[in-house]
Amino acid sequence: MFWRSMKSATKASRMAARSRHLWLREIVGFLQGTVQFPDINIPDFHLPKDPFQISLAKIEEIASEVRRYWGLGDGPISNVAWLLENHGAVVVRQRFFADELDAHSRWEPSDATPYVVLGADKDAAARSRYDASHELAHLVLHRSVKESDLENRELFDHIEMQANYFAGAFLLPATSFRSALYSVSLDALCALKATWKVSIQAMLKRARNLSMINDEDEKRMWINLGRRRWRLKEPLDDLLEPEEPRFLRRSFDLLLKQGLLSSQEIELRLALKPCDVESVVGLPTGYFGGEINDDGVLLKFPTRPPSPPSLWTSMDSVVLPFPKADEAG
């Protein structure tokens, strides 16, 4: 499991996140028996097992290759969370109740499924998109890294640096980013934020990685950014909406709407309370307290199962309509 977290993240907070990940796996397994999930379509570049053998130039190239593989072009990506879902990743946003945790990801060995869990505690759209791209980097670049290897601090710091570099290159392709940025200044970066939905700080780092500015210019801009009090909260942070994964939500919507699921069956099949399922999947509080109308709006949930539990084991698989990749591109 790869953690996008501050170095101050406690063992207790990570253990809690691991427990919730186990619940998420149970929920996904529960849904996979009924709903057809998108095919896993994350490219494998057969990279060296040793991350130190992967150069930054290679990472730049791979970020472009992933875009081409998914037919994204070089413009802004409209929704990174939906993009990952379209290509087979299980994506959720949930609260970690720990400020030092931002996200984590994992190739699940039991079913070879990629999981990406994004933190909802900070509720910052640009940061969350960067977190999602950072976790995609781990899924693409670091498939061969063992979790025990991450105990090596030097290796851990190196793969985090690589994932950050990939995220910048994936969200801000070199050619189009250079063309869009008329001058490297905080005001110019701020003007691009609404279009690219990438933080000013991430764009500043990307400009330095592309040698659009030198170390001295970067240092000066970081000082000015601090003077403007943009370190913790940037312009547009209150206006951009965080990306909400929707596949698992739509799966539950479909099963509720078709009368194939009840809160009683959730407890029976998963041994989890409906409120815990809501928390792990990122569903609204009280989601399982109502029913879904024809427009997919949550109204009032039936208090009794609509059909005997035996129906669950005998019914055919339901194919859930899902957007094509270009809708999220």
C-alpha positions in Angstrom: 0.0 0.0 0.0 1.4 3.4 -1.0 0.7 6.3 1.3 0.4 9.9 0.2 0.9 11.2 3.7 3.0 13.6 5.7 6.0 12.1 7.5 4.1 12.8 10.8 1.4 10.3 9.9 1.0 8.1 13.0 0.9 4.3 13.0 -2.5 4.4 14.5 -4.0 6.5 11.7 -2.5 4.2 9.1 -3.8 1.1 10.8 -7.3 2.7 10.9 -7.0 3.4 7.2 -5.9 -0.2 6.6 -9.0 -1.5 8.4 -11.3 0.6 6.3 -9.5 -0.6 3.2 -10.4 -4.2 4.2 -14.0 -3.1 4.5 -13.8 -1.5 1.1 -12.5 -4.8 -0.4 -15.5 -6.6 1.2 -17.9 -4.1 -0.3 -16.4 -4.3 -3.7 -16.5 -8.1 -3.6 -20.2 -7.9 -2.6 -21.0 -5.6 -5.6 -18.9 -7.6 -8.1 -21.3 -10.5 -7.7 -24.0 -8.4 -9.2 -22.7 -5.4 -11.1 -20.3 -5.5 -14.1 -17.2 -3.5 -13.3 -15.2 -1.7 -16.0 -12.3 -3.7 -17.4 -8.9 -2.9 -15.9 -7.0 -0.9 -18.5 -4.0 0.6 -16.8 -0.9 0.2 -19.0 2.1 -1.9 -17.9 5.4 -0.5 -19.1 7.5 -3.4 -17.7 9.7 -1.0 -15.8 12.8 -2.0 -13.7 12.0 -3.4 -10.3 14.4 -0.9 -8.8 12.8 2.5 -8.8 16.3 4.1 -8.7 16.7 2.8 -12.3 13.7 4.9 -13.5 14.9 8.3 -14.6 12.9 11.5 -14.6 13.1 11.7 -18.4 11.6 8.2 -18.5 8.8 9.3 -16.2 8.1 12.3 -18.4 7.8 10.0 -21.3 5.6 7.5 -19.5 3.2 10.3 -18.4 2.7 11.2 -22.1 2.3 7.6 -23.0 -0.5 7.1 -20.5 -2.3 10.0 -22.0 -1.9 8.6 -25.5 -2.9 5.2 -24.4 -6.1 6.6 -23.0 -6.7 9.0 -25.9 -6.6 12.1 -23.7 -4.6 14.5 -25.9 -2.5 17.2 -24.2 -5.3 19.5 -22.8 -6.7 19.7 -19.3 -8.3 16.5 -17.9 -11.8 17.3 -16.9 -12.2 14.7 -14.1 -9.3 12.5 -12.9 -11.4 10.4 -10.5 -13.8 9.4 -13.3 -10.9 8.7 -15.6 -9.4 6.2 -13.2 -12.8 4.6 -12.6 -13.4 4.3 -16.4 -10.2 2.3 -16.7 -10.9 -0.2 -13.9 -9.6 1.4 -10.7 -11.8 1.3 -7.6 -11.9 5.0 -6.4 -13.5 6.4 -3.3 -13.2 9.6 -1.3 -13.5 9.1 2.4 -12.6 10.9 5.6 -9.4 9.7 7.3 -10.1 11.8 10.4 -6.3 12.5 10.4 -4.9 15.6 8.9 -1.6 14.0 8.1 -3.2 11.4 5.6 -4.1 12.5 2.1 -4.5 9.3 0.0 -3.4 5.8 -0.5 -3.4 3.2 -3.3 -2.8 -0.5 -3.8 -2.8 -3.2 -6.4 -4.9 -5.7 -4.6 -3.2 -9.1 -5.0 -6.4 -11.2 -4.4 -8.1 -9.9 -7.6 -5.4 -7.8 -9.3 -7.6 -4.7 -8.9 -6.2 -1.2 -8.4 -7.6 0.7 -5.5 -7.3 4.5 -5.0 -8.6 6.0 -1.8 -8.6 9.9 -1.7 -9.0 11.9 1.5 -12.0 14.1 1.9 -10.8 15.8 5.1 -9.2 18.8 3.4 -11.9 19.2 0.7 -9.6 20.9 -1.8 -10.4 20.1 -5.4 -7.0 20.8 -7.0 -5.1 18.9 -4.2 -7.4 15.9 -4.6 -6.8 15.8 -8.4 -3.1 15.9 -7.8 -3.5 13.1 -5.1 -5.3 11.0 -7.6 -2.6 11.5 -10.3 0.1 10.8 -7.6 -1.6 7.5 -6.8 -1.9 6.7 -10.5 1.9 7.1 -10.7 2.4 4.4 -8.0 0.1 2.1 -9.9 2.0 2.6 -13.2 5.6 3.1 -12.0 5.9 1.0 -8.8 4.1 -2.3 -9.5 7.1 -4.3 -8.5 7.9 -2.5 -5.2 7.2 -4.6 -2.2 5.5 -3.0 0.8 8.5 -4.1 3.0 10.8 -2.1 0.7 9.0 1.1 1.8 10.5 0.8 5.3 13.7 2.1 3.7 13.3 5.8 4.1 15.6 6.6 1.2 13.5 4.4 -1.2 10.2 5.8 0.2 11.3 9.4 -0.4 12.5 8.5 -3.9 9.3 6.9 -5.1 7.3 9.8 -3.6 9.5 12.2 -5.6 8.9 10.1 -8.7 5.1 10.0 -8.1 5.0 13.8 -7.6 7.0 14.3 -10.8 4.6 12.0 -12.8 1.6 13.8 -11.4 2.9 17.1 -12.6 3.8 15.7 -16.0 0.4 13.9 -16.4 -1.7 16.9 -15.4 0.4 19.5 -17.2 2.0 18.1 -20.4 5.1 20.0 -21.3 4.2 21.4 -24.7 0.6 22.6 -23.8 1.6 23.9 -20.4 4.4 26.0 -22.0 2.1 27.4 -24.6 -0.6 28.2 -22.0 1.7 30.0 -19.6 2.4 33.5 -21.0 4.8 34.3 -18.2 6.0 32.5 -15.1 4.5 34.6 -12.3 2.0 33.9 -9.5 -0.7 35.9 -11.2 -0.2 34.0 -14.5 -0.3 30.7 -12.7 -3.4 31.8 -10.8 -5.1 32.6 -14.2 -4.5 29.1 -15.4 -5.8 27.3 -12.3 -9.5 27.5 -13.3 -8.8 25.8 -16.6 -6.3 23.2 -15.6 -7.7 22.7 -12.1 -4.1 22.3 -10.7 -2.8 24.2 -7.7 -0.6 27.2 -8.1 2.1 25.4 -6.1 2.0 22.3 -8.3 2.2 24.5 -11.4 5.2 26.4 -9.9 7.0 23.1 -9.3 6.2 21.9 -12.8 7.6 25.2 -14.2 10.8 24.5 -12.4 11.0 20.9 -13.5 10.6 22.1 -17.1 13.5 24.6 -16.5 11.1 27.5 -17.3 12.5 29.2 -14.2 15.8 28.7 -12.3 16.3 27.9 -8.6 16.6 31.6 -7.7 13.3 32.5 -9.4 11.5 29.6 -7.8 12.7 30.6 -4.3 11.6 34.1 -4.9 8.1 33.0 -6.0 7.8 30.7 -3.0 8.5 33.6 -0.7 6.0 35.8 -2.5 3.4 32.9 -2.3 3.9 32.8 1.4 3.5 36.6 1.7 0.2 36.3 -0.1 -0.8 33.6 2.4 -1.4 31.1 -0.4 0.5 28.2 1.2 -2.5 26.7 3.0 -5.3 28.2 0.9 -5.1 29.4 -2.7 -7.4 31.5 -4.8 -10.3 29.4 -6.3 -10.0 26.7 -3.6 -13.5 27.7 -2.4 -15.0 27.6 -5.9 -13.6 24.4 -7.5 -15.7 21.4 -6.5 -13.8 18.2 -5.4 -14.2 15.4 -7.8 -16.5 12.7 -6.5 -16.0 9.1 -7.7 -19.3 7.7 -8.9 -19.1 4.1 -9.9 -19.8 2.5 -6.5 -22.5 5.2 -5.8 -24.2 4.4 -9.1 -23.9 0.7 -8.3 -25.8 1.1 -5.1 -28.2 3.5 -6.8 -29.0 0.8 -9.4 -29.5 -2.0 -6.8 -31.7 0.2 -4.7 -33.8 1.4 -7.6 -34.3 -2.1 -8.9 -35.4 -3.3 -5.4 -32.5 -5.7 -5.1 -30.9 -4.4 -2.0 -31.9 -3.3 1.5 -30.1 -2.1 4.6 -31.0 -5.4 6.2 -29.3 -7.3 3.4 -26.2 -5.2 3.7 -25.8 -6.2 7.3 -26.6 -9.8 6.4 -24.1 -10.1 3.6 -21.3 -7.8 4.7 -21.6 -7.9 8.5 -21.2 -4.1 8.3 -23.7 -1.5 9.4 -25.1 0.6 6.6 -23.5 3.7 8.2 -20.1 2.1 8.0 -20.7 1.3 4.3 -21.7 4.9 3.7 -18.5 6.1 5.4 -16.1 3.7 3.6 -17.6 4.3 0.1 -18.1 8.0 0.7 -21.9 8.0 0.4 -23.9 10.8 2.0 -24.8 10.2 5.6 -28.2 8.6 5.8 -28.0 7.3 2.2 -29.4 4.0 3.1 -32.3 5.6 4.9 -34.4 6.4 1.8 -35.3 5.1 -1.6 -34.3 6.1 -5.2 -36.9 7.6 -7.6 -36.9 7.2 -11.3 -34.5 10.2 -11.6 -32.0 8.5 -9.3 -32.8 10.9 -6.4 -32.7 9.5 -2.9 -36.1 9.8 -1.3 -37.2 7.1 1.1 -35.8 3.7 1.6 -38.2 0.8 2.2 -38.0 -0.5 5.8 -38.3 -4.2 4.7 -36.4 -6.1 2.0 -38.4 -6.0 -1.3 -37.7 -9.7 -2.0 -36.4 -12.8 -0.2 -32.6 -13.0 0.3 -32.6 -16.1 -2.0 -33.2 -13.7 -5.0 -29.7 -12.3 -4.4 -28.0 -15.6 -5.0 -30.1 -16.5 -8.1 -30.4 -13.3 -10.0 -28.4 -12.6 -13.2 -25.6 -10.1 -13.2 -26.8 -6.5 -13.8 -24.8 -4.4 -16.3 -24.4 -0.9 -14.9 -24.2 1.7 -17.7 -20.9 3.7 -17.4 -19.4 6.7 -19.2 -16.8 6.2 -21.8 -13.2 7.3 -21.1 -13.5 10.4 -23.4 -16.2 11.8 -21.1 -13.7 12.0 -18.3 -10.9 13.2 -20.6 
